Amino acid sequence: MGDVHVHDVLIIGGGATGATLARALSRFDLDVVLLEATAEVAFGVSKANSGIVHSAMHASPDTLKGRLEYPGNLGWRRLHEELGFGLNPVGEVLVALDEQQLAKIETIRQQGIRKGVPGTEPWTAQRTLDAQPNLSREVRGAVWAPTACVFNPYEAVMLVADAARRNGVRIEVEQPVIAIDPPDPQTPDGPLVLHTPTHTWRGRFVVNAAGLFADDMAELAGVRDFTILPRKGEEYLLDKRMAGVVTSIIFPCPSPISKGTLVNPTVDGTIMVGPTAQTVDDKHDTTTSEAGAAQVFTNARKLVPVISERDVIAEFAGLRPVSDTEDFIIGPTDRPGFINAAGIQSPGLTGAPAIADMLVDILADAGLALTEKADWDPTAPHPVKFAQLSTEEQRELAERDPRYSQLVCRCEIVTEAEIRDACERGAHTLDGLKFRTRAGMGRCQGGFCTWPCMRLLAEHLDVPVAEVTKRGRGTWLVREREDQPVATASTGG
Ligand SMILES: Cc1cc2nc3c(=O)[nH]c(=O)nc-3n(C[C@H](O)[C@H](O)[C@H](O)COP(=O)(O)OP(=O)(O)OC[C@H]3O[C@@H](n4cnc5c(N)ncnc54)[C@H](O)[C@@H]3O)c2cc1C
């Protein structure tokens, strides 16, 4: 399909970088489209990471990633207030196991102070063990940083994208950019022309926020001057039985290439252990390994000896989109209108709101007129989390809206009203519903709720149930039998 309309900004990629940019631009009177390759926003590396808004002490202020870390931390706190995703300011305990590490962690604390990070404290071994009694008796001391938080990165990114949509940004999923036309010598200042399998998109400006594939997008635009080297990180989630084994994010003294193996509470009350840091060739290789698990648990036990592989309930790997410069690459390129937001490795999630603000300034410098909308709404109704309400609150809600009395997911206590709300906020797939509401994440792993979720989604999308997918094209869950009429959507079941 052709589209001769020229949009002000096309954003390639709906991860933390693209979504926070979309939301930042939604404040202005602009025509913005976000093009995401997969069926949902936040399904790139922004889904598979440690879920930490870093304290901001770690990355050097001599790097861009270091400079954007603390403003990003503040940005997420603001977004949490405005949009209501779960975020828990649990703080960080950066642990030293010997005298040399004690000196190193104090250097990191001083670096944090230079970056404006408030509230850090050097802790003695006793103070550290009083706060975190399950830490190893080998602890020599620690640095406490209260600014660190845990959150659900996918929930946050999905709500940020939804906030952008509510303020007029078009979010287009299953639109992988596969070609970019070369500049037209007749109209060198003309729009950039992007192709997806089904559409042609024209934009005055294009922001390349394609994560692992940002170098491929730069190549398509004819301005590739960097390479993305995927760096895999394996993560392990422990049973809720281990909840409370640590109550803050436990960091080891870091190595030059990685922050090391962390043990942290998640916003959902489980414990996460990881990640590894291994450069791989394949941008799709998200396998976990025996060697990775062995490394993670050996390291984790040095900090928290009771941590065990036996408690693992889920594992995954994510790929950091590391550039060959080892820093973020954010800025204009030799192709007029084509702007990179590439190499967004850790702490890229933390930095995202600040990356977005920087990109807005870059776009303004390049000539994008920024007129604030009179009706821009920075807030959005906070999603209801029925399971987290008191019985009294649950009863009141169910009396007001009977869809809150219809349980869809029994394990995680998710109601029909929450599923419908997630559909309204942009869920297109079963996994999109799952990551927005937790339906299907519990003990029965969707045994009970898959079918009602599919029916509600089909009804919302106005398609036969057989067209509902797990995570986009090619991942259908049921096939219609030729001898049966098309399945139609209705709730319940
Ligand atoms: C194991 C691990 C742990 C981490 N932990 C943390 C942490 O705790 N805190 C932190 O701050 N950072 C952490 N990070 C880093 C953080 O996850 C990333 O920096 C951040 O998520 C990058 O976001 P992004 O939007 O740039 O990339 P992505 O989330 O990957 O988004 C890019 C998007 O572009 C889309 N795309 C790609 N190609 C195309 C195309 N051709 N057309 C259209 N769309 C396209 C992709 O589908 C994807 O959705 C971690 C990373 C890993 C791997």
The ligand as an SDF file (V2000), in Angstrom:
LIG
                    3D

 53 58  0  0  0  0  0  0  0  0999 V2000
   20.2230   -9.5510   30.4140 C   0  0  0  0  0  0  0  0  0  0  0  0
   20.0750   -8.0510   30.3490 C   0  0  0  0  0  0  0  0  0  0  0  0
   19.8470   -7.3370   31.5230 C   0  0  0  0  0  0  0  0  0  0  0  0
   19.7070   -5.9400   31.4490 C   0  0  0  0  0  0  0  0  0  0  0  0
   19.3630   -5.2800   32.5830 N   0  0  0  0  0  0  0  0  0  0  0  0
   19.1710   -3.9530   32.5490 C   0  0  0  0  0  0  0  0  0  0  0  0
   18.7430   -3.2600   33.6940 C   0  0  0  0  0  0  0  0  0  0  0  0
   18.4350   -3.8710   34.7400 O   0  0  0  0  0  0  0  0  0  0  0  0
   18.6550   -1.9220   33.6450 N   0  0  0  0  0  0  0  0  0  0  0  0
   18.9600   -1.2250   32.5090 C   0  0  0  0  0  0  0  0  0  0  0  0
   18.9140    0.0040   32.5560 O   0  0  0  0  0  0  0  0  0  0  0  0
   19.2930   -1.8520   31.3800 N   0  0  0  0  0  0  0  0  0  0  0  0
   19.3910   -3.1970   31.3570 C   0  0  0  0  0  0  0  0  0  0  0  0
   19.6990   -3.8620   30.2100 N   0  0  0  0  0  0  0  0  0  0  0  0
   19.7980   -3.1110   28.9560 C   0  0  0  0  0  0  0  0  0  0  0  0
   18.4040   -2.7310   28.4360 C   0  0  0  0  0  0  0  0  0  0  0  0
   17.5610   -3.8680   28.3750 O   0  0  0  0  0  0  0  0  0  0  0  0
   18.5320   -2.1020   27.0390 C   0  0  0  0  0  0  0  0  0  0  0  0
   19.4930   -1.0810   27.0830 O   0  0  0  0  0  0  0  0  0  0  0  0
   17.2140   -1.4820   26.5690 C   0  0  0  0  0  0  0  0  0  0  0  0
   16.1360   -2.3520   26.7730 O   0  0  0  0  0  0  0  0  0  0  0  0
   17.3280   -1.1110   25.0850 C   0  0  0  0  0  0  0  0  0  0  0  0
   16.0770   -0.6310   24.6280 O   0  0  0  0  0  0  0  0  0  0  0  0
   15.8580   -0.3060   23.0850 P   0  0  0  0  0  0  0  0  0  0  0  0
   14.4960    0.2590   22.9660 O   0  0  0  0  0  0  0  0  0  0  0  0
   16.9850    0.5220   22.5860 O   0  0  0  0  0  0  0  0  0  0  0  0
   15.9660   -1.7180   22.3680 O   0  0  0  0  0  0  0  0  0  0  0  0
   14.7960   -2.8290   22.1780 P   0  0  0  0  0  0  0  0  0  0  0  0
   14.0050   -2.9920   23.4000 O   0  0  0  0  0  0  0  0  0  0  0  0
   15.4360   -4.0370   21.6230 O   0  0  0  0  0  0  0  0  0  0  0  0
   13.8530   -2.1770   21.1140 O   0  0  0  0  0  0  0  0  0  0  0  0
   14.1630   -2.1460   19.7370 C   0  0  0  0  0  0  0  0  0  0  0  0
   12.9030   -2.4800   18.9870 C   0  0  0  0  0  0  0  0  0  0  0  0
   13.1400   -2.3130   17.6100 O   0  0  0  0  0  0  0  0  0  0  0  0
   12.4060   -3.2930   16.9260 C   0  0  0  0  0  0  0  0  0  0  0  0
   12.9890   -3.4410   15.5830 N   0  0  0  0  0  0  0  0  0  0  0  0
   14.1360   -4.0360   15.2350 C   0  0  0  0  0  0  0  0  0  0  0  0
   14.3100   -4.0050   13.9080 N   0  0  0  0  0  0  0  0  0  0  0  0
   13.2370   -3.3480   13.3980 C   0  0  0  0  0  0  0  0  0  0  0  0
   12.8320   -3.0170   12.0940 C   0  0  0  0  0  0  0  0  0  0  0  0
   13.5520   -3.3680   11.0390 N   0  0  0  0  0  0  0  0  0  0  0  0
   11.6600   -2.3570   11.9230 N   0  0  0  0  0  0  0  0  0  0  0  0
   10.8850   -2.0170   12.9880 C   0  0  0  0  0  0  0  0  0  0  0  0
   11.2450   -2.3170   14.2640 N   0  0  0  0  0  0  0  0  0  0  0  0
   12.3970   -2.9740   14.4620 C   0  0  0  0  0  0  0  0  0  0  0  0
   12.5740   -4.5180   17.7860 C   0  0  0  0  0  0  0  0  0  0  0  0
   11.5740   -5.4800   17.5220 O   0  0  0  0  0  0  0  0  0  0  0  0
   12.4720   -3.9250   19.1800 C   0  0  0  0  0  0  0  0  0  0  0  0
   11.1570   -3.9610   19.6880 O   0  0  0  0  0  0  0  0  0  0  0  0
   19.8320   -5.2620   30.2060 C   0  0  0  0  0  0  0  0  0  0  0  0
   20.0460   -5.9920   29.0500 C   0  0  0  0  0  0  0  0  0  0  0  0
   20.1420   -7.3670   29.1050 C   0  0  0  0  0  0  0  0  0  0  0  0
   20.3150   -8.1430   27.8500 C   0  0  0  0  0  0  0  0  0  0  0  0
  1  2  1  0
  2  3  1  0
  2 52  2  0
  3  4  2  0
  4  5  1  0
  4 50  1  0
  5  6  2  0
  6  7  1  0
  6 13  1  0
  7  8  2  0
  7  9  1  0
  9 10  1  0
 10 11  2  0
 10 12  1  0
 12 13  2  0
 13 14  1  0
 14 15  1  0
 14 50  1  0
 15 16  1  0
 16 17  1  0
 16 18  1  0
 18 19  1  0
 18 20  1  0
 20 21  1  0
 20 22  1  0
 22 23  1  0
 23 24  1  0
 24 25  2  0
 24 26  1  0
 24 27  1  0
 27 28  1  0
 28 29  2  0
 28 30  1  0
 28 31  1  0
 31 32  1  0
 32 33  1  0
 33 34  1  0
 33 48  1  0
 34 35  1  0
 35 36  1  0
 35 46  1  0
 36 37  1  0
 36 45  1  0
 37 38  2  0
 38 39  1  0
 39 40  1  0
 39 45  2  0
 40 41  1  0
 40 42  2  0
 42 43  1  0
 43 44  2  0
 44 45  1  0
 46 47  1  0
 46 48  1  0
 48 49  1  0
 50 51  2  0
 51 52  1  0
 52 53  1  0
M  END
$$$$
